[in-house]
Amino acid sequence: MLADRAAASATTVPMGASLLIVAALFVAAAAALMVNTTTMAVALIAWACLLAIYARIAQAAAHHREIMTALKSNVD
């Protein structure tokens, strides 16, 4: 039962994280509409930061999945 629960949690994104990602995308889209030539550099830095955060989330999810798979194979 514990292994099934761990496998299920390793393949899904928590609802809170999904909502935060969607909210960040909406805010980023709204901010993109308000960019002018003066604030273009700041907007590019903000987009780079947002992409770096998403990359880190994906990296952590892959690492978590790998660890859970290793732990599951050790339990069985």
TIMI-2910 file (N, C-alpha, C, CB; in pm, 1 decimal, decimal comma, always signed):
<rs>
+----------+----------+----------+----------+----------+----------+----------+----------+----------+----------+----------+----------+------+
!      n_x !      n_y !      n_z !     ca_x !     ca_y !     ca_z !      c_x !      c_y !      c_z !     cb_x !     cb_y !     cb_z ! resn !
+----------+----------+----------+----------+----------+----------+----------+----------+----------+----------+----------+----------+------+
!    +82,4 !   -119,3 !     +0,0 !     +0,0 !     +0,0 !     +0,0 !    +87,0 !   +126,1 !     +0,0 !    -93,8 !     -0,4 !   +121,0 !  Met !
!   +190,5 !   +125,8 !    +82,0 !   +280,4 !   +241,8 !    +88,2 !   +355,2 !   +259,6 !    -44,1 !   +381,1 !   +225,9 !   +204,5 !  Leu !
!   +397,2 !   +148,2 !   -105,3 !   +469,0 !   +156,3 !   -232,6 !   +377,0 !   +208,8 !   -342,7 !   +525,7 !    +18,2 !   -271,7 !  Ala !
!   +249,5 !   +165,5 !   -343,1 !   +154,2 !   +215,2 !   -442,4 !   +131,2 !   +364,4 !   -426,1 !    +21,5 !   +140,5 !   -431,3 !  Asp !
!   +121,5 !   +407,3 !   -303,0 !   +100,8 !   +549,9 !   -274,6 !   +222,0 !   +632,5 !   -316,6 !    +72,0 !   +571,4 !   -125,0 !  Arg !
!   +341,2 !   +579,3 !   -292,3 !   +464,1 !   +648,9 !   -331,7 !   +476,4 !   +655,3 !   -482,7 !   +587,0 !   +579,5 !   -272,1 !  Ala !
!   +439,0 !   +548,5 !   -551,3 !   +445,2 !   +548,4 !   -697,5 !   +347,1 !   +648,3 !   -756,1 !   +416,5 !   +408,6 !   -752,4 !  Ala !
!   +229,2 !   +657,5 !   -696,2 !   +129,9 !   +753,4 !   -744,9 !   +176,2 !   +896,0 !   -722,6 !     -4,5 !   +731,1 !   -676,3 !  Ala !
!   +237,4 !   +923,1 !   -608,7 !   +283,5 !  +1059,0 !   -581,4 !   +404,3 !  +1094,9 !   -666,3 !   +317,4 !  +1074,8 !   -433,8 !  Ser !
!   +479,4 !   +996,6 !   -713,3 !   +597,0 !  +1024,4 !   -795,4 !   +559,4 !  +1061,8 !   -937,9 !   +689,3 !   +904,4 !   -796,9 !  Ala !
!   +438,9 !  +1027,4 !   -980,1 !   +401,5 !  +1053,1 !  -1118,4 !   +310,0 !  +1173,5 !  -1134,2 !   +334,9 !   +932,2 !  -1175,9 !  Thr !
!   +265,2 !  +1232,8 !  -1025,5 !   +174,4 !  +1346,1 !  -1035,5 !   +235,6 !  +1469,8 !   -972,1 !    +40,7 !  +1313,6 !   -969,6 !  Thr !
!   +190,3 !  +1584,7 !  -1021,1 !   +232,8 !  +1712,1 !   -963,9 !   +128,8 !  +1751,0 !   -860,2 !   +249,0 !  +1823,8 !  -1074,4 !  Val !
!   +170,1 !  +1793,2 !   -742,2 !    +72,4 !  +1833,7 !   -640,5 !    -17,0 !  +1946,3 !   -691,6 !   +144,0 !  +1877,9 !   -512,3 !  Pro !
!   -141,0 !  +1946,9 !   -646,9 !   -238,4 !  +2045,3 !   -692,9 !   -192,8 !  +2187,4 !   -662,7 !   -373,8 !  +2019,5 !   -628,5 !  Met !
!   -133,1 !  +2210,1 !   -546,9 !    -85,5 !  +2343,6 !   -511,4 !    +21,7 !  +2393,1 !   -606,7 !    -32,1 !  +2344,0 !   -370,1 !  Gly !
!   +113,7 !  +2304,2 !   -644,4 !   +219,7 !  +2342,8 !   -737,8 !   +161,9 !  +2372,2 !   -874,9 !   +326,0 !  +2232,6 !   -747,8 !  Ala !
!    +64,4 !  +2293,8 !   -917,3 !     +0,4 !  +2318,4 !  -1047,2 !    -69,1 !  +2453,7 !  -1049,6 !   -100,5 !  +2207,6 !  -1079,1 !  Ser !
!   -137,2 !  +2486,5 !   -942,6 !   -205,8 !  +2615,6 !   -936,7 !   -106,7 !  +2732,0 !   -938,4 !   -293,0 !  +2623,2 !   -811,3 !  Leu !
!     +3,7 !  +2715,3 !   -867,7 !   +105,4 !  +2820,9 !   -866,6 !   +170,0 !  +2838,0 !  -1003,7 !   +212,8 !  +2789,8 !   -762,3 !  Leu !
!   +192,2 !  +2729,3 !  -1074,4 !   +250,3 !  +2737,5 !  -1208,4 !   +153,7 !  +2806,7 !  -1303,6 !   +286,1 !  +2597,0 !  -1261,1 !  Ile !
!    +26,0 !  +2772,3 !  -1296,8 !    -74,0 !  +2837,5 !  -1382,0 !    -84,2 !  +2985,8 !  -1348,3 !   -211,6 !  +2769,6 !  -1366,2 !  Val !
!    -83,8 !  +3018,2 !  -1219,8 !    -90,4 !  +3159,1 !  -1179,2 !    +32,4 !  +3235,6 !  -1229,5 !   -101,2 !  +3170,6 !  -1025,1 !  Ala !
!   +149,7 !  +3173,5 !  -1221,3 !   +271,8 !  +3238,4 !  -1270,1 !   +265,3 !  +3262,5 !  -1420,1 !   +394,6 !  +3153,7 !  -1236,4 !  Ala !
!   +208,4 !  +3167,7 !  -1493,8 !   +194,3 !  +3186,2 !  -1638,3 !    +98,7 !  +3299,7 !  -1671,3 !   +146,0 !  +3057,5 !  -1703,4 !  Leu !
!    -11,3 !  +3310,3 !  -1598,0 !   -105,3 !  +3420,3 !  -1620,9 !    -41,0 !  +3555,6 !  -1590,5 !   -231,0 !  +3401,6 !  -1535,0 !  Phe !
!    +31,6 !  +3563,2 !  -1480,6 !    +98,4 !  +3688,3 !  -1444,3 !   +205,2 !  +3723,0 !  -1547,6 !   +161,2 !  +3677,8 !  -1303,4 !  Val !
!   +279,2 !  +3623,8 !  -1593,2 !   +382,3 !  +3648,0 !  -1694,2 !   +319,9 !  +3694,8 !  -1825,4 !   +465,5 !  +3520,9 !  -1717,5 !  Ala !
!   +207,8 !  +3635,6 !  -1863,5 !   +140,6 !  +3678,7 !  -1986,5 !    +89,2 !  +3821,6 !  -1973,1 !    +24,4 !  +3583,8 !  -2020,6 !  Ala !
!    +32,0 !  +3853,6 !  -1859,0 !    -15,2 !  +3990,5 !  -1836,5 !   +101,0 !  +4088,8 !  -1836,6 !    -92,0 !  +3999,9 !  -1703,9 !  Ala !
!   +211,7 !  +4050,5 !  -1777,1 !   +329,0 !  +4138,0 !  -1773,9 !   +385,9 !  +4156,9 !  -1913,9 !   +436,6 !  +4080,7 !  -1680,3 !  Ala !
!   +379,8 !  +4053,2 !  -1996,2 !   +431,5 !  +4063,8 !  -2133,0 !   +352,8 !  +4166,3 !  -2214,1 !   +426,7 !  +3927,3 !  -2202,7 !  Ala !
!   +226,8 !  +4183,2 !  -2180,6 !   +144,5 !  +4281,3 !  -2251,6 !   +176,9 !  +4424,9 !  -2209,9 !     -3,1 !  +4252,8 !  -2226,8 !  Leu !
!   +241,2 !  +4441,6 !  -2096,3 !   +270,4 !  +4575,7 !  -2044,1 !   +414,8 !  +4619,8 !  -2069,0 !   +241,8 !  +4580,0 !  -1895,7 !  Met !
!   +490,5 !  +4540,4 !  -2143,6 !   +631,5 !  +4571,2 !  -2166,5 !   +644,1 !  +4676,5 !  -2276,0 !   +710,4 !  +4443,6 !  -2204,6 !  Val !
!   +728,8 !  +4773,6 !  -2250,8 !   +763,5 !  +4869,5 !  -2355,5 !   +914,4 !  +4865,4 !  -2375,9 !   +715,6 !  +5014,1 !  -2318,7 !  Asn !
!   +966,7 !  +4950,1 !  -2460,3 !  +1109,9 !  +4943,7 !  -2491,2 !  +1197,3 !  +4975,1 !  -2370,2 !  +1142,9 !  +5039,7 !  -2603,7 !  Thr !
!  +1146,8 !  +5054,2 !  -2279,2 !  +1226,2 !  +5089,5 !  -2161,4 !  +1239,1 !  +4971,9 !  -2064,7 !  +1163,7 !  +5209,1 !  -2089,7 !  Thr !
!  +1137,5 !  +4890,8 !  -2054,8 !  +1137,1 !  +4781,3 !  -1957,6 !  +1166,9 !  +4645,3 !  -2021,2 !  +1003,0 !  +4775,8 !  -1887,4 !  Thr !
!  +1209,8 !  +4643,8 !  -2146,4 !  +1234,6 !  +4517,6 !  -2216,3 !  +1344,0 !  +4434,7 !  -2148,5 !  +1273,2 !  +4545,0 !  -2361,2 !  Met !
!  +1450,9 !  +4498,0 !  -2103,4 !  +1560,8 !  +4424,0 !  -2039,0 !  +1513,8 !  +4358,0 !  -1909,8 !  +1679,6 !  +4517,9 !  -2009,6 !  Ala !
!  +1437,2 !  +4430,1 !  -1832,9 !  +1384,8 !  +4374,0 !  -1708,1 !  +1290,5 !  +4257,6 !  -1738,2 !  +1311,5 !  +4482,8 !  -1625,6 !  Val !
!  +1210,0 !  +4272,3 !  -1841,3 !  +1117,3 !  +4165,3 !  -1879,3 !  +1193,5 !  +4040,2 !  -1922,5 !  +1024,3 !  +4212,4 !  -1992,6 !  Ala !
!  +1300,1 !  +4056,7 !  -1997,6 !  +1379,8 !  +3940,8 !  -2040,1 !  +1444,9 !  +3871,2 !  -1920,8 !  +1487,6 !  +3984,1 !  -2140,5 !  Leu !
!  +1492,5 !  +3949,0 !  -1824,8 !  +1550,6 !  +3890,2 !  -1703,3 !  +1442,8 !  +3815,1 !  -1624,7 !  +1615,6 !  +4000,3 !  -1614,4 !  Ile !
!  +1323,8 !  +3872,0 !  -1616,7 !  +1213,7 !  +3805,9 !  -1545,2 !  +1175,6 !  +3675,0 !  -1613,4 !  +1091,0 !  +3898,8 !  -1537,0 !  Ala !
!  +1168,6 !  +3675,0 !  -1747,0 !  +1136,8 !  +3551,6 !  -1819,9 !  +1245,5 !  +3446,7 !  -1798,5 !  +1119,8 !  +3580,5 !  -1970,5 !  Trp !
!  +1371,1 !  +3490,4 !  -1798,2 !  +1481,3 !  +3396,7 !  -1774,4 !  +1470,4 !  +3335,4 !  -1634,7 !  +1617,5 !  +3468,0 !  -1791,0 !  Ala !
!  +1435,7 !  +3417,7 !  -1537,0 !  +1417,5 !  +3366,3 !  -1400,2 !  +1302,2 !  +3267,0 !  -1393,3 !  +1392,5 !  +3481,9 !  -1302,2 !  Cys !
!  +1191,8 !  +3298,3 !  -1460,0 !  +1076,0 !  +3209,1 !  -1460,7 !  +1111,8 !  +3075,5 !  -1525,1 !   +958,1 !  +3274,4 !  -1535,1 !  Leu !
!  +1183,2 !  +3079,3 !  -1635,8 !  +1224,3 !  +2954,9 !  -1701,3 !  +1321,7 !  +2875,4 !  -1614,0 !  +1288,6 !  +2985,4 !  -1837,3 !  Leu !
!  +1410,6 !  +2943,9 !  -1544,1 !  +1503,4 !  +2875,1 !  -1454,1 !  +1428,0 !  +2807,4 !  -1339,5 !  +1607,3 !  +2974,2 !  -1398,2 !  Ala !
!  +1326,1 !  +2873,9 !  -1289,4 !  +1245,3 !  +2815,2 !  -1182,1 !  +1172,7 !  +2690,9 !  -1232,3 !  +1143,8 !  +2917,9 !  -1127,7 !  Ile !
!  +1115,2 !  +2699,0 !  -1353,2 !  +1047,5 !  +2581,9 !  -1409,7 !  +1145,9 !  +2467,0 !  -1434,4 !   +976,8 !  +2619,6 !  -1540,9 !  Tyr !
!  +1265,9 !  +2500,5 !  -1478,5 !  +1367,8 !  +2397,1 !  -1499,7 !  +1404,7 !  +2330,4 !  -1368,0 !  +1493,5 !  +2457,3 !  -1565,5 !  Ala !
!  +1414,4 !  +2408,5 !  -1261,5 !  +1447,6 !  +2352,7 !  -1130,0 !  +1335,5 !  +2262,9 !  -1078,8 !  +1475,0 !  +2465,3 !  -1029,2 !  Arg !
!  +1211,1 !  +2302,5 !  -1102,4 !  +1097,7 !  +2218,8 !  -1062,5 !  +1101,1 !  +2086,4 !  -1137,8 !   +964,0 !  +2291,8 !  -1088,2 !  Ile !
!  +1128,4 !  +2091,1 !  -1268,4 !  +1136,3 !  +1968,5 !  -1348,6 !  +1252,1 !  +1880,2 !  -1301,5 !  +1153,0 !  +2002,9 !  -1498,4 !  Ala !
!  +1364,5 !  +1941,7 !  -1268,6 !  +1480,0 !  +1866,9 !  -1219,5 !  +1446,9 !  +1799,0 !  -1087,3 !  +1601,6 !  +1959,6 !  -1203,0 !  Gln !
!  +1381,6 !  +1870,4 !   -997,8 !  +1345,9 !  +1813,5 !   -867,6 !  +1245,2 !  +1699,9 !   -884,0 !  +1288,3 !  +1922,3 !   -775,0 !  Ala !
!  +1151,4 !  +1715,6 !   -976,1 !  +1052,4 !  +1610,2 !   -999,1 !  +1118,6 !  +1484,6 !  -1053,9 !   +943,6 !  +1658,8 !  -1095,7 !  Ala !
!  +1212,3 !  +1501,6 !  -1147,1 !  +1283,5 !  +1385,8 !  -1202,4 !  +1367,1 !  +1317,3 !  -1094,3 !  +1373,8 !  +1428,9 !  -1320,3 !  Ala !
!  +1431,4 !  +1396,2 !  -1011,2 !  +1512,1 !  +1339,4 !   -902,2 !  +1423,2 !  +1265,1 !   -803,0 !  +1591,7 !  +1450,4 !   -829,5 !  His !
!  +1310,3 !  +1322,9 !   -770,8 !  +1217,1 !  +1258,4 !   -677,5 !  +1168,2 !  +1125,8 !   -735,1 !  +1096,9 !  +1351,3 !   -647,0 !  His !
!  +1133,8 !  +1126,2 !   -862,4 !  +1087,6 !  +1004,2 !   -928,8 !  +1196,5 !   +897,0 !   -924,4 !  +1047,2 !  +1033,7 !  -1075,0 !  Arg !
!  +1321,3 !   +936,2 !   -949,5 !  +1433,8 !   +842,7 !   -946,9 !  +1454,5 !   +784,7 !   -807,2 !  +1561,8 !   +912,2 !   -994,1 !  Glu !
!  +1449,0 !   +869,1 !   -707,5 !  +1466,2 !   +823,5 !   -568,9 !  +1352,9 !   +729,6 !   -528,7 !  +1472,0 !   +943,8 !   -472,5 !  Ile !
!  +1230,3 !   +764,3 !   -564,4 !  +1116,6 !   +679,4 !   -528,6 !  +1125,8 !   +543,4 !   -597,1 !   +984,8 !   +748,2 !   -565,7 !  Met !
!  +1172,9 !   +541,4 !   -721,3 !  +1190,6 !   +414,5 !   -791,5 !  +1296,6 !   +329,2 !   -721,7 !  +1229,8 !   +439,1 !   -938,7 !  Thr !
!  +1406,7 !   +392,0 !   -682,1 !  +1513,3 !   +319,8 !   -611,3 !  +1464,3 !   +266,3 !   -477,7 !  +1634,6 !   +411,1 !   -589,5 !  Ala !
!  +1390,5 !   +348,8 !   -404,5 !  +1338,5 !   +304,1 !   -276,3 !  +1238,1 !   +191,4 !   -292,8 !  +1274,8 !   +419,7 !   -202,6 !  Leu !
!  +1155,1 !   +201,0 !   -394,8 !  +1055,6 !    +96,2 !   -419,9 !  +1124,8 !    -35,2 !   -455,1 !   +959,3 !   +138,2 !   -533,4 !  Lys !
!  +1230,9 !    -29,4 !   -532,8 !  +1300,5 !   -152,8 !   -570,3 !  +1371,9 !   -213,6 !   -449,1 !  +1402,0 !   -125,2 !   -683,8 !  Ser !
!  +1413,7 !   -131,7 !   -354,8 !  +1478,2 !   -183,0 !   -233,4 !  +1378,4 !   -244,0 !   -136,5 !  +1554,7 !    -72,1 !   -163,9 !  Asn !
!  +1253,6 !   -194,2 !   -138,1 !  +1150,7 !   -245,8 !    -47,4 !  +1102,8 !   -382,5 !    -94,8 !  +1031,6 !   -147,5 !    -38,0 !  Val !
!  +1089,3 !   -399,1 !   -225,1 !  +1035,8 !   -524,8 !   -279,3 !  +1134,3 !   -634,9 !   -276,6 !   +988,8 !   -506,4 !   -418,0 !  Asp !
+----------+----------+----------+----------+----------+----------+----------+----------+----------+----------+----------+----------+------+
</rs>
